[in-house]
C-alpha cells in the first residue's frame, strides 16, 4: 500500500481499480476502521457522511470523486 503524506484538512485518497466500492469496504480499505463490524456500527449510528450528508447505508456505492468522512477525517475515492 502506498503511503500518502497529506496536508492538514486535506482528504486522504482511497484508490480503487473498480467502477465503485461499497461504503463499508471503502472504510476498511482506507484503514479507517479495524473491521466491517466497526464500519457497520459507525454507519448505522449516523456517524458517517457521504459527500457531505449523513449516510446509514452500508452498501452505498462510492465512485471516484465521491468522499466519506467521520471523526473529523475526510477520505476521497480516486481511480487507481
mmCIF file of the N, C-alpha and C atoms, coordinates in Angstrom:
data_MODEL
# 
_entry.id   MODEL 
# 
loop_
_atom_site.group_PDB 
_atom_site.id 
_atom_site.type_symbol 
_atom_site.label_atom_id 
_atom_site.label_alt_id 
_atom_site.label_comp_id 
_atom_site.label_asym_id 
_atom_site.label_entity_id 
_atom_site.label_seq_id 
_atom_site.pdbx_PDB_ins_code 
_atom_site.Cartn_x 
_atom_site.Cartn_y 
_atom_site.Cartn_z 
_atom_site.occupancy 
_atom_site.B_iso_or_equiv 
_atom_site.pdbx_formal_charge 
_atom_site.auth_seq_id 
_atom_site.auth_comp_id 
_atom_site.auth_asym_id 
_atom_site.auth_atom_id 
_atom_site.pdbx_PDB_model_num 
ATOM 1   N N  . UNK A 1 1  ? 0.838   -1.177 0.000   1.00 0.00 ? 1  UNK A N  1 
ATOM 2   C CA . UNK A 1 1  ? 0.000   0.000  0.000   1.00 0.00 ? 1  UNK A CA 1 
ATOM 3   C C  . UNK A 1 1  ? 0.882   1.239  0.000   1.00 0.00 ? 1  UNK A C  1 
ATOM 4   N N  . UNK A 1 2  ? 0.512   2.178  -0.805  1.00 0.00 ? 2  UNK A N  1 
ATOM 5   C CA . UNK A 1 2  ? 1.266   3.417  -0.937  1.00 0.00 ? 2  UNK A CA 1 
ATOM 6   C C  . UNK A 1 2  ? 1.002   4.334  0.259   1.00 0.00 ? 2  UNK A C  1 
ATOM 7   N N  . UNK A 1 3  ? 2.049   4.874  0.858   1.00 0.00 ? 3  UNK A N  1 
ATOM 8   C CA . UNK A 1 3  ? 1.911   5.807  1.971   1.00 0.00 ? 3  UNK A CA 1 
ATOM 9   C C  . UNK A 1 3  ? 1.692   7.203  1.393   1.00 0.00 ? 3  UNK A C  1 
ATOM 10  N N  . UNK A 1 4  ? 0.665   7.868  1.906   1.00 0.00 ? 4  UNK A N  1 
ATOM 11  C CA . UNK A 1 4  ? 0.327   9.203  1.414   1.00 0.00 ? 4  UNK A CA 1 
ATOM 12  C C  . UNK A 1 4  ? 0.549   10.215 2.511   1.00 0.00 ? 4  UNK A C  1 
ATOM 13  N N  . UNK A 1 5  ? 1.321   11.246 2.204   1.00 0.00 ? 5  UNK A N  1 
ATOM 14  C CA . UNK A 1 5  ? 1.513   12.341 3.142   1.00 0.00 ? 5  UNK A CA 1 
ATOM 15  C C  . UNK A 1 5  ? 0.512   13.410 2.762   1.00 0.00 ? 5  UNK A C  1 
ATOM 16  N N  . UNK A 1 6  ? -0.303  13.827 3.726   1.00 0.00 ? 6  UNK A N  1 
ATOM 17  C CA . UNK A 1 6  ? -1.337  14.800 3.402   1.00 0.00 ? 6  UNK A CA 1 
ATOM 18  C C  . UNK A 1 6  ? -1.171  16.062 4.232   1.00 0.00 ? 6  UNK A C  1 
ATOM 19  N N  . UNK A 1 7  ? -1.733  17.127 3.725   1.00 0.00 ? 7  UNK A N  1 
ATOM 20  C CA . UNK A 1 7  ? -1.729  18.389 4.443   1.00 0.00 ? 7  UNK A CA 1 
ATOM 21  C C  . UNK A 1 7  ? -2.931  18.408 5.361   1.00 0.00 ? 7  UNK A C  1 
ATOM 22  N N  . UNK A 1 8  ? -2.834  19.179 6.452   1.00 0.00 ? 8  UNK A N  1 
ATOM 23  C CA . UNK A 1 8  ? -3.921  19.284 7.398   1.00 0.00 ? 8  UNK A CA 1 
ATOM 24  C C  . UNK A 1 8  ? -5.192  19.748 6.684   1.00 0.00 ? 8  UNK A C  1 
ATOM 25  N N  . UNK A 1 9  ? -6.291  19.061 6.950   1.00 0.00 ? 9  UNK A N  1 
ATOM 26  C CA . UNK A 1 9  ? -7.563  19.414 6.355   1.00 0.00 ? 9  UNK A CA 1 
ATOM 27  C C  . UNK A 1 9  ? -7.785  18.837 4.961   1.00 0.00 ? 9  UNK A C  1 
ATOM 28  N N  . UNK A 1 10 ? -6.819  18.125 4.442   1.00 0.00 ? 10 UNK A N  1 
ATOM 29  C CA . UNK A 1 10 ? -6.921  17.548 3.097   1.00 0.00 ? 10 UNK A CA 1 
ATOM 30  C C  . UNK A 1 10 ? -7.475  16.128 3.201   1.00 0.00 ? 10 UNK A C  1 
ATOM 31  N N  . UNK A 1 11 ? -8.292  15.749 2.224   1.00 0.00 ? 11 UNK A N  1 
ATOM 32  C CA . UNK A 1 11 ? -8.864  14.403 2.211   1.00 0.00 ? 11 UNK A CA 1 
ATOM 33  C C  . UNK A 1 11 ? -7.791  13.368 1.902   1.00 0.00 ? 11 UNK A C  1 
ATOM 34  N N  . UNK A 1 12 ? -7.897  12.223 2.543   1.00 0.00 ? 12 UNK A N  1 
ATOM 35  C CA . UNK A 1 12 ? -6.989  11.109 2.286   1.00 0.00 ? 12 UNK A CA 1 
ATOM 36  C C  . UNK A 1 12 ? -7.520  10.354 1.072   1.00 0.00 ? 12 UNK A C  1 
ATOM 37  N N  . UNK A 1 13 ? -6.705  10.158 0.044   1.00 0.00 ? 13 UNK A N  1 
ATOM 38  C CA . UNK A 1 13 ? -7.171  9.435  -1.136  1.00 0.00 ? 13 UNK A CA 1 
ATOM 39  C C  . UNK A 1 13 ? -7.282  7.929  -0.878  1.00 0.00 ? 13 UNK A C  1 
ATOM 40  N N  . UNK A 1 14 ? -8.341  7.330  -1.432  1.00 0.00 ? 14 UNK A N  1 
ATOM 41  C CA . UNK A 1 14 ? -8.563  5.890  -1.348  1.00 0.00 ? 14 UNK A CA 1 
ATOM 42  C C  . UNK A 1 14 ? -8.710  5.410  -2.786  1.00 0.00 ? 14 UNK A C  1 
ATOM 43  N N  . UNK A 1 15 ? -7.679  4.717  -3.277  1.00 0.00 ? 15 UNK A N  1 
ATOM 44  C CA . UNK A 1 15 ? -7.644  4.301  -4.682  1.00 0.00 ? 15 UNK A CA 1 
ATOM 45  C C  . UNK A 1 15 ? -8.375  2.980  -4.894  1.00 0.00 ? 15 UNK A C  1 
ATOM 46  N N  . UNK A 1 16 ? -9.258  2.975  -5.907  1.00 0.00 ? 16 UNK A N  1 
ATOM 47  C CA . UNK A 1 16 ? -9.954  1.744  -6.284  1.00 0.00 ? 16 UNK A CA 1 
ATOM 48  C C  . UNK A 1 16 ? -9.679  1.462  -7.760  1.00 0.00 ? 16 UNK A C  1 
ATOM 49  N N  . UNK A 1 17 ? -9.736  0.187  -8.124  1.00 0.00 ? 17 UNK A N  1 
ATOM 50  C CA . UNK A 1 17 ? -9.489  -0.190 -9.518  1.00 0.00 ? 17 UNK A CA 1 
ATOM 51  C C  . UNK A 1 17 ? -10.770 -0.702 -10.174 1.00 0.00 ? 17 UNK A C  1 
ATOM 52  N N  . UNK A 1 18 ? -11.890 -0.560 -9.479  1.00 0.00 ? 18 UNK A N  1 
ATOM 53  C CA . UNK A 1 18 ? -13.186 -0.985 -9.988  1.00 0.00 ? 18 UNK A CA 1 
ATOM 54  C C  . UNK A 1 18 ? -14.066 0.237  -10.235 1.00 0.00 ? 18 UNK A C  1 
ATOM 55  N N  . UNK A 1 19 ? -15.250 0.012  -10.782 1.00 0.00 ? 19 UNK A N  1 
ATOM 56  C CA . UNK A 1 19 ? -16.167 1.121  -11.076 1.00 0.00 ? 19 UNK A CA 1 
ATOM 57  C C  . UNK A 1 19 ? -16.653 1.803  -9.797  1.00 0.00 ? 19 UNK A C  1 
ATOM 58  N N  . UNK A 1 20 ? -16.882 1.009  -8.737  1.00 0.00 ? 20 UNK A N  1 
ATOM 59  C CA . UNK A 1 20 ? -17.373 1.549  -7.472  1.00 0.00 ? 20 UNK A CA 1 
ATOM 60  C C  . UNK A 1 20 ? -16.885 0.667  -6.329  1.00 0.00 ? 20 UNK A C  1 
ATOM 61  N N  . UNK A 1 21 ? -17.087 1.160  -5.097  1.00 0.00 ? 21 UNK A N  1 
ATOM 62  C CA . UNK A 1 21 ? -16.788 0.399  -3.888  1.00 0.00 ? 21 UNK A CA 1 
ATOM 63  C C  . UNK A 1 21 ? -17.886 0.718  -2.885  1.00 0.00 ? 21 UNK A C  1 
ATOM 64  N N  . UNK A 1 22 ? -18.295 -0.269 -2.112  1.00 0.00 ? 22 UNK A N  1 
ATOM 65  C CA . UNK A 1 22 ? -19.311 -0.038 -1.094  1.00 0.00 ? 22 UNK A CA 1 
ATOM 66  C C  . UNK A 1 22 ? -18.682 0.714  0.081   1.00 0.00 ? 22 UNK A C  1 
ATOM 67  N N  . UNK A 1 23 ? -19.498 1.538  0.711   1.00 0.00 ? 23 UNK A N  1 
ATOM 68  C CA . UNK A 1 23 ? -19.013 2.399  1.796   1.00 0.00 ? 23 UNK A CA 1 
ATOM 69  C C  . UNK A 1 23 ? -18.245 1.634  2.860   1.00 0.00 ? 23 UNK A C  1 
ATOM 70  N N  . UNK A 1 24 ? -18.810 0.556  3.377   1.00 0.00 ? 24 UNK A N  1 
ATOM 71  C CA . UNK A 1 24 ? -18.109 -0.147 4.463   1.00 0.00 ? 24 UNK A CA 1 
ATOM 72  C C  . UNK A 1 24 ? -16.791 -0.743 3.970   1.00 0.00 ? 24 UNK A C  1 
ATOM 73  N N  . UNK A 1 25 ? -16.745 -1.160 2.708   1.00 0.00 ? 25 UNK A N  1 
ATOM 74  C CA . UNK A 1 25 ? -15.498 -1.692 2.153   1.00 0.00 ? 25 UNK A CA 1 
ATOM 75  C C  . UNK A 1 25 ? -14.470 -0.583 1.956   1.00 0.00 ? 25 UNK A C  1 
ATOM 76  N N  . UNK A 1 26 ? -14.942 0.598  1.587   1.00 0.00 ? 26 UNK A N  1 
ATOM 77  C CA . UNK A 1 26 ? -14.039 1.743  1.425   1.00 0.00 ? 26 UNK A CA 1 
ATOM 78  C C  . UNK A 1 26 ? -13.430 2.125  2.771   1.00 0.00 ? 26 UNK A C  1 
ATOM 79  N N  . UNK A 1 27 ? -14.230 2.053  3.819   1.00 0.00 ? 27 UNK A N  1 
ATOM 80  C CA . UNK A 1 27 ? -13.726 2.378  5.156   1.00 0.00 ? 27 UNK A CA 1 
ATOM 81  C C  . UNK A 1 27 ? -12.643 1.390  5.575   1.00 0.00 ? 27 UNK A C  1 
ATOM 82  N N  . UNK A 1 28 ? -12.841 0.106  5.249   1.00 0.00 ? 28 UNK A N  1 
ATOM 83  C CA . UNK A 1 28 ? -11.833 -0.905 5.577   1.00 0.00 ? 28 UNK A CA 1 
ATOM 84  C C  . UNK A 1 28 ? -10.590 -0.720 4.715   1.00 0.00 ? 28 UNK A C  1 
ATOM 85  N N  . UNK A 1 29 ? -10.765 -0.474 3.414   1.00 0.00 ? 29 UNK A N  1 
ATOM 86  C CA . UNK A 1 29 ? -9.641  -0.281 2.507   1.00 0.00 ? 29 UNK A CA 1 
ATOM 87  C C  . UNK A 1 29 ? -8.772  0.892  2.940   1.00 0.00 ? 29 UNK A C  1 
ATOM 88  N N  . UNK A 1 30 ? -9.405  1.943  3.434   1.00 0.00 ? 30 UNK A N  1 
ATOM 89  C CA . UNK A 1 30 ? -8.680  3.140  3.864   1.00 0.00 ? 30 UNK A CA 1 
ATOM 90  C C  . UNK A 1 30 ? -8.036  2.970  5.240   1.00 0.00 ? 30 UNK A C  1 
ATOM 91  N N  . UNK A 1 31 ? -8.233  1.811  5.852   1.00 0.00 ? 31 UNK A N  1 
ATOM 92  C CA . UNK A 1 31 ? -7.753  1.563  7.222   1.00 0.00 ? 31 UNK A CA 1 
ATOM 93  C C  . UNK A 1 31 ? -8.341  2.565  8.201   1.00 0.00 ? 31 UNK A C  1 
ATOM 94  N N  . UNK A 1 32 ? -9.547  3.040  7.898   1.00 0.00 ? 32 UNK A N  1 
ATOM 95  C CA . UNK A 1 32 ? -10.237 3.982  8.768   1.00 0.00 ? 32 UNK A CA 1 
ATOM 96  C C  . UNK A 1 32 ? -10.909 3.245  9.930   1.00 0.00 ? 32 UNK A C  1 
ATOM 97  N N  . UNK A 1 33 ? -11.182 1.954  9.732   1.00 0.00 ? 33 UNK A N  1 
ATOM 98  C CA . UNK A 1 33 ? -11.768 1.107  10.766  1.00 0.00 ? 33 UNK A CA 1 
ATOM 99  C C  . UNK A 1 33 ? -11.010 -0.211 10.794  1.00 0.00 ? 33 UNK A C  1 
ATOM 100 N N  . UNK A 1 34 ? -11.148 -0.922 11.893  1.00 0.00 ? 34 UNK A N  1 
ATOM 101 C CA . UNK A 1 34 ? -10.448 -2.186 12.032  1.00 0.00 ? 34 UNK A CA 1 
ATOM 102 C C  . UNK A 1 34 ? -11.192 -3.378 11.458  1.00 0.00 ? 34 UNK A C  1 
ATOM 103 N N  . UNK A 1 35 ? -12.533 -3.219 11.289  1.00 0.00 ? 35 UNK A N  1 
ATOM 104 C CA . UNK A 1 35 ? -13.323 -4.344 10.800  1.00 0.00 ? 35 UNK A CA 1 
ATOM 105 C C  . UNK A 1 35 ? -14.604 -3.851 10.153  1.00 0.00 ? 35 UNK A C  1 
ATOM 106 N N  . UNK A 1 36 ? -15.240 -4.772 9.428   1.00 0.00 ? 36 UNK A N  1 
ATOM 107 C CA . UNK A 1 36 ? -16.525 -4.457 8.822   1.00 0.00 ? 36 UNK A CA 1 
ATOM 108 C C  . UNK A 1 36 ? -17.586 -4.205 9.881   1.00 0.00 ? 36 UNK A C  1 
ATOM 109 N N  . UNK A 1 37 ? -17.477 -4.897 11.002  1.00 0.00 ? 37 UNK A N  1 
ATOM 110 C CA . UNK A 1 37 ? -18.419 -4.699 12.108  1.00 0.00 ? 37 UNK A CA 1 
ATOM 111 C C  . UNK A 1 37 ? -18.333 -3.293 12.673  1.00 0.00 ? 37 UNK A C  1 
ATOM 112 N N  . UNK A 1 38 ? -17.112 -2.799 12.802  1.00 0.00 ? 38 UNK A N  1 
ATOM 113 C CA . UNK A 1 38 ? -16.915 -1.435 13.299  1.00 0.00 ? 38 UNK A CA 1 
ATOM 114 C C  . UNK A 1 38 ? -17.500 -0.430 12.306  1.00 0.00 ? 38 UNK A C  1 
ATOM 115 N N  . UNK A 1 39 ? -17.281 -0.661 11.013  1.00 0.00 ? 39 UNK A N  1 
ATOM 116 C CA . UNK A 1 39 ? -17.834 0.219  9.981   1.00 0.00 ? 39 UNK A CA 1 
ATOM 117 C C  . UNK A 1 39 ? -19.354 0.212  10.059  1.00 0.00 ? 39 UNK A C  1 
ATOM 118 N N  . UNK A 1 40 ? -19.946 -0.971 10.210  1.00 0.00 ? 40 UNK A N  1 
ATOM 119 C CA . UNK A 1 40 ? -21.404 -1.110 10.282  1.00 0.00 ? 40 UNK A CA 1 
ATOM 120 C C  . UNK A 1 40 ? -21.972 -0.272 11.424  1.00 0.00 ? 40 UNK A C  1 
ATOM 121 N N  . UNK A 1 41 ? -21.365 -0.359 12.595  1.00 0.00 ? 41 UNK A N  1 
ATOM 122 C CA . UNK A 1 41 ? -21.852 0.388  13.758  1.00 0.00 ? 41 UNK A CA 1 
ATOM 123 C C  . UNK A 1 41 ? -21.765 1.891  13.515  1.00 0.00 ? 41 UNK A C  1 
ATOM 124 N N  . UNK A 1 42 ? -20.633 2.349  13.000  1.00 0.00 ? 42 UNK A N  1 
ATOM 125 C CA . UNK A 1 42 ? -20.466 3.781  12.731  1.00 0.00 ? 42 UNK A CA 1 
ATOM 126 C C  . UNK A 1 42 ? -21.495 4.283  11.719  1.00 0.00 ? 42 UNK A C  1 
ATOM 127 N N  . UNK A 1 43 ? -21.718 3.504  10.674  1.00 0.00 ? 43 UNK A N  1 
ATOM 128 C CA . UNK A 1 43 ? -22.669 3.908  9.627   1.00 0.00 ? 43 UNK A CA 1 
ATOM 129 C C  . UNK A 1 43 ? -24.092 3.926  10.178  1.00 0.00 ? 43 UNK A C  1 
ATOM 130 N N  . UNK A 1 44 ? -24.495 2.868  10.860  1.00 0.00 ? 44 UNK A N  1 
ATOM 131 C CA . UNK A 1 44 ? -25.852 2.789  11.391  1.00 0.00 ? 44 UNK A CA 1 
ATOM 132 C C  . UNK A 1 44 ? -26.109 3.813  12.488  1.00 0.00 ? 44 UNK A C  1 
ATOM 133 N N  . UNK A 1 45 ? -25.068 4.253  13.185  1.00 0.00 ? 45 UNK A N  1 
ATOM 134 C CA . UNK A 1 45 ? -25.191 5.281  14.227  1.00 0.00 ? 45 UNK A CA 1 
ATOM 135 C C  . UNK A 1 45 ? -25.144 6.697  13.649  1.00 0.00 ? 45 UNK A C  1 
ATOM 136 N N  . UNK A 1 46 ? -25.224 6.802  12.315  1.00 0.00 ? 46 UNK A N  1 
ATOM 137 C CA . UNK A 1 46 ? -25.228 8.091  11.606  1.00 0.00 ? 46 UNK A CA 1 
ATOM 138 C C  . UNK A 1 46 ? -23.976 8.933  11.902  1.00 0.00 ? 46 UNK A C  1 
ATOM 139 N N  . UNK A 1 47 ? -22.834 8.255  12.048  1.00 0.00 ? 47 UNK A N  1 
ATOM 140 C CA . UNK A 1 47 ? -21.582 8.954  12.313  1.00 0.00 ? 47 UNK A CA 1 
ATOM 141 C C  . UNK A 1 47 ? -20.750 9.156  11.054  1.00 0.00 ? 47 UNK A C  1 
ATOM 142 N N  . UNK A 1 48 ? -21.261 8.675  9.913   1.00 0.00 ? 48 UNK A N  1 
ATOM 143 C CA . UNK A 1 48 ? -20.510 8.762  8.659   1.00 0.00 ? 48 UNK A CA 1 
ATOM 144 C C  . UNK A 1 48 ? -21.277 9.641  7.673   1.00 0.00 ? 48 UNK A C  1 
ATOM 145 N N  . UNK A 1 49 ? -20.536 10.509 7.004   1.00 0.00 ? 49 UNK A N  1 
ATOM 146 C CA . UNK A 1 49 ? -21.120 11.342 5.966   1.00 0.00 ? 49 UNK A CA 1 
ATOM 147 C C  . UNK A 1 49 ? -20.565 10.920 4.610   1.00 0.00 ? 49 UNK A C  1 
ATOM 148 N N  . UNK A 1 50 ? -21.414 10.936 3.597   1.00 0.00 ? 50 UNK A N  1 
ATOM 149 C CA . UNK A 1 50 ? -21.006 10.676 2.218   1.00 0.00 ? 50 UNK A CA 1 
ATOM 150 C C  . UNK A 1 50 ? -21.335 11.927 1.419   1.00 0.00 ? 50 UNK A C  1 
ATOM 151 N N  . UNK A 1 51 ? -20.315 12.488 0.808   1.00 0.00 ? 51 UNK A N  1 
ATOM 152 C CA . UNK A 1 51 ? -20.485 13.721 0.030   1.00 0.00 ? 51 UNK A CA 1 
ATOM 153 C C  . UNK A 1 51 ? -21.185 14.809 0.847   1.00 0.00 ? 51 UNK A C  1 
ATOM 154 N N  . UNK A 1 52 ? -20.829 14.896 2.128   1.00 0.00 ? 52 UNK A N  1 
ATOM 155 C CA . UNK A 1 52 ? -21.334 15.953 2.995   1.00 0.00 ? 52 UNK A CA 1 
ATOM 156 C C  . UNK A 1 52 ? -22.675 15.695 3.652   1.00 0.00 ? 52 UNK A C  1 
ATOM 157 N N  . UNK A 1 53 ? -23.286 14.521 3.419   1.00 0.00 ? 53 UNK A N  1 
ATOM 158 C CA . UNK A 1 53 ? -24.592 14.213 4.014   1.00 0.00 ? 53 UNK A CA 1 
ATOM 159 C C  . UNK A 1 53 ? -24.515 12.911 4.807   1.00 0.00 ? 53 UNK A C  1 
ATOM 160 N N  . UNK A 1 54 ? -25.223 12.860 5.944   1.00 0.00 ? 54 UNK A N  1 
ATOM 161 C CA . UNK A 1 54 ? -25.248 11.636 6.750   1.00 0.00 ? 54 UNK A CA 1 
ATOM 162 C C  . UNK A 1 54 ? -25.738 10.474 5.911   1.00 0.00 ? 54 UNK A C  1 
ATOM 163 N N  . UNK A 1 55 ? -25.114 9.327  6.123   1.00 0.00 ? 55 UNK A N  1 
ATOM 164 C CA . UNK A 1 55 ? -25.466 8.133  5.359   1.00 0.00 ? 55 UNK A CA 1 
ATOM 165 C C  . UNK A 1 55 ? -25.588 6.954  6.314   1.00 0.00 ? 55 UNK A C  1 
ATOM 166 N N  . UNK A 1 56 ? -26.679 6.190  6.181   1.00 0.00 ? 56 UNK A N  1 
ATOM 167 C CA . UNK A 1 56 ? -26.871 4.999  7.010   1.00 0.00 ? 56 UNK A CA 1 
ATOM 168 C C  . UNK A 1 56 ? -26.904 3.731  6.164   1.00 0.00 ? 56 UNK A C  1 
ATOM 169 N N  . UNK A 1 57 ? -26.449 3.825  4.920   1.00 0.00 ? 57 UNK A N  1 
ATOM 170 C CA . UNK A 1 57 ? -26.441 2.670  4.017   1.00 0.00 ? 57 UNK A CA 1 
ATOM 171 C C  . UNK A 1 57 ? -25.032 2.088  3.913   1.00 0.00 ? 57 UNK A C  1 
ATOM 172 N N  . UNK A 1 58 ? -24.818 0.906  4.501   1.00 0.00 ? 58 UNK A N  1 
ATOM 173 C CA . UNK A 1 58 ? -23.504 0.264  4.447   1.00 0.00 ? 58 UNK A CA 1 
ATOM 174 C C  . UNK A 1 58 ? -23.085 -0.029 3.021   1.00 0.00 ? 58 UNK A C  1 
ATOM 175 N N  . UNK A 1 59 ? -24.067 -0.387 2.192   1.00 0.00 ? 59 UNK A N  1 
ATOM 176 C CA . UNK A 1 59 ? -23.787 -0.769 0.825   1.00 0.00 ? 59 UNK A CA 1 
ATOM 177 C C  . UNK A 1 59 ? -23.807 0.401  -0.154  1.00 0.00 ? 59 UNK A C  1 
ATOM 178 N N  . UNK A 1 60 ? -23.815 1.618  0.357   1.00 0.00 ? 60 UNK A N  1 
ATOM 179 C CA . UNK A 1 60 ? -23.811 2.805  -0.510  1.00 0.00 ? 60 UNK A CA 1 
ATOM 180 C C  . UNK A 1 60 ? -22.632 2.706  -1.469  1.00 0.00 ? 60 UNK A C  1 
ATOM 181 N N  . UNK A 1 61 ? -22.898 2.847  -2.767  1.00 0.00 ? 61 UNK A N  1 
ATOM 182 C CA . UNK A 1 61 ? -21.835 2.730  -3.766  1.00 0.00 ? 61 UNK A CA 1 
ATOM 183 C C  . UNK A 1 61 ? -21.111 4.061  -3.915  1.00 0.00 ? 61 UNK A C  1 
ATOM 184 N N  . UNK A 1 62 ? -19.802 4.028  -3.749  1.00 0.00 ? 62 UNK A N  1 
ATOM 185 C CA . UNK A 1 62 ? -18.968 5.207  -3.921  1.00 0.00 ? 62 UNK A CA 1 
ATOM 186 C C  . UNK A 1 62 ? -18.152 5.040  -5.196  1.00 0.00 ? 62 UNK A C  1 
ATOM 187 N N  . UNK A 1 63 ? -18.077 6.106  -5.954  1.00 0.00 ? 63 UNK A N  1 
ATOM 188 C CA . UNK A 1 63 ? -17.320 6.108  -7.206  1.00 0.00 ? 63 UNK A CA 1 
ATOM 189 C C  . UNK A 1 63 ? -16.222 7.154  -7.117  1.00 0.00 ? 63 UNK A C  1 
ATOM 190 N N  . UNK A 1 64 ? -15.226 7.097  -8.011  1.00 0.00 ? 64 UNK A N  1 
ATOM 191 C CA . UNK A 1 64 ? -14.183 8.117  -7.987  1.00 0.00 ? 64 UNK A CA 1 
ATOM 192 C C  . UNK A 1 64 ? -14.796 9.523  -7.992  1.00 0.00 ? 64 UNK A C  1 
ATOM 193 N N  . UNK A 1 65 ? -14.292 10.357 -7.097  1.00 0.00 ? 65 UNK A N  1 
ATOM 194 C CA . UNK A 1 65 ? -14.814 11.708 -6.924  1.00 0.00 ? 65 UNK A CA 1 
ATOM 195 C C  . UNK A 1 65 ? -15.700 11.838 -5.697  1.00 0.00 ? 65 UNK A C  1 
ATOM 196 N N  . UNK A 1 66 ? -16.257 10.702 -5.226  1.00 0.00 ? 66 UNK A N  1 
ATOM 197 C CA . UNK A 1 66 ? -17.070 10.723 -4.006  1.00 0.00 ? 66 UNK A CA 1 
ATOM 198 C C  . UNK A 1 66 ? -16.154 10.796 -2.789  1.00 0.00 ? 66 UNK A C  1 
ATOM 199 N N  . UNK A 1 67 ? -16.727 11.241 -1.673  1.00 0.00 ? 67 UNK A N  1 
ATOM 200 C CA . UNK A 1 67 ? -15.958 11.287 -0.436  1.00 0.00 ? 67 UNK A CA 1 
ATOM 201 C C  . UNK A 1 67 ? -16.809 10.790 0.720   1.00 0.00 ? 67 UNK A C  1 
ATOM 202 N N  . UNK A 1 68 ? -16.131 10.348 1.782   1.00 0.00 ? 68 UNK A N  1 
ATOM 203 C CA . UNK A 1 68 ? -16.817 9.996  3.015   1.00 0.00 ? 68 UNK A CA 1 
ATOM 204 C C  . UNK A 1 68 ? -15.984 10.532 4.167   1.00 0.00 ? 68 UNK A C  1 
ATOM 205 N N  . UNK A 1 69 ? -16.650 10.779 5.291   1.00 0.00 ? 69 UNK A N  1 
ATOM 206 C CA . UNK A 1 69 ? -15.962 11.370 6.431   1.00 0.00 ? 69 UNK A CA 1 
ATOM 207 C C  . UNK A 1 69 ? -16.589 10.897 7.729   1.00 0.00 ? 69 UNK A C  1 
ATOM 208 N N  . UNK A 1 70 ? -15.761 10.817 8.757   1.00 0.00 ? 70 UNK A N  1 
ATOM 209 C CA . UNK A 1 70 ? -16.229 10.601 10.121  1.00 0.00 ? 70 UNK A CA 1 
ATOM 210 C C  . UNK A 1 70 ? -15.091 10.938 11.064  1.00 0.00 ? 70 UNK A C  1 
ATOM 211 N N  . UNK A 1 71 ? -15.422 11.247 12.284  1.00 0.00 ? 71 UNK A N  1 
ATOM 212 C CA . UNK A 1 71 ? -14.436 11.606 13.315  1.00 0.00 ? 71 UNK A CA 1 
ATOM 213 C C  . UNK A 1 71 ? -13.496 12.710 12.836  1.00 0.00 ? 71 UNK A C  1 
ATOM 214 N N  . UNK A 1 72 ? -14.006 13.630 12.051  1.00 0.00 ? 72 UNK A N  1 
ATOM 215 C CA . UNK A 1 72 ? -13.204 14.775 11.627  1.00 0.00 ? 72 UNK A CA 1 
ATOM 216 C C  . UNK A 1 72 ? -12.228 14.513 10.492  1.00 0.00 ? 72 UNK A C  1 
ATOM 217 N N  . UNK A 1 73 ? -12.246 13.320 9.912   1.00 0.00 ? 73 UNK A N  1 
ATOM 218 C CA . UNK A 1 73 ? -11.334 12.999 8.817   1.00 0.00 ? 73 UNK A CA 1 
ATOM 219 C C  . UNK A 1 73 ? -12.124 12.714 7.547   1.00 0.00 ? 73 UNK A C  1 
ATOM 220 N N  . UNK A 1 74 ? -11.651 13.266 6.425   1.00 0.00 ? 74 UNK A N  1 
ATOM 221 C CA . UNK A 1 74 ? -12.305 13.041 5.145   1.00 0.00 ? 74 UNK A CA 1 
ATOM 222 C C  . UNK A 1 74 ? -11.447 12.128 4.268   1.00 0.00 ? 74 UNK A C  1 
ATOM 223 N N  . UNK A 1 75 ? -12.105 11.280 3.506   1.00 0.00 ? 75 UNK A N  1 
ATOM 224 C CA . UNK A 1 75 ? -11.457 10.359 2.579   1.00 0.00 ? 75 UNK A CA 1 
ATOM 225 C C  . UNK A 1 75 ? -12.099 10.556 1.214   1.00 0.00 ? 75 UNK A C  1 
ATOM 226 N N  . UNK A 1 76 ? -11.292 10.560 0.156   1.00 0.00 ? 76 UNK A N  1 
ATOM 227 C CA . UNK A 1 76 ? -11.820 10.761 -1.204  1.00 0.00 ? 76 UNK A CA 1 
ATOM 228 C C  . UNK A 1 76 ? -11.484 9.551  -2.056  1.00 0.00 ? 76 UNK A C  1 
ATOM 229 N N  . UNK A 1 77 ? -12.495 9.043  -2.760  1.00 0.00 ? 77 UNK A N  1 
ATOM 230 C CA . UNK A 1 77 ? -12.315 7.895  -3.652  1.00 0.00 ? 77 UNK A CA 1 
ATOM 231 C C  . UNK A 1 77 ? -11.679 8.387  -4.950  1.00 0.00 ? 77 UNK A C  1 
ATOM 232 N N  . UNK A 1 78 ? -10.593 7.713  -5.359  1.00 0.00 ? 78 UNK A N  1 
ATOM 233 C CA . UNK A 1 78 ? -9.915  8.050  -6.612  1.00 0.00 ? 78 UNK A CA 1 
ATOM 234 C C  . UNK A 1 78 ? -9.734  6.776  -7.437  1.00 0.00 ? 78 UNK A C  1 
ATOM 235 N N  . UNK A 1 79 ? -9.564  6.937  -8.727  1.00 0.00 ? 79 UNK A N  1 
ATOM 236 C CA . UNK A 1 79 ? -9.308  5.787  -9.600  1.00 0.00 ? 79 UNK A CA 1 
ATOM 237 C C  . UNK A 1 79 ? -7.831  5.407  -9.514  1.00 0.00 ? 79 UNK A C  1 
ATOM 238 N N  . UNK A 1 80 ? -7.550  4.132  -9.343  1.00 0.00 ? 80 UNK A N  1 
ATOM 239 C CA . UNK A 1 80 ? -6.157  3.668  -9.252  1.00 0.00 ? 80 UNK A CA 1 
ATOM 240 C C  . UNK A 1 80 ? -5.504  3.681  -10.614 1.00 0.00 ? 80 UNK A C  1 
# 
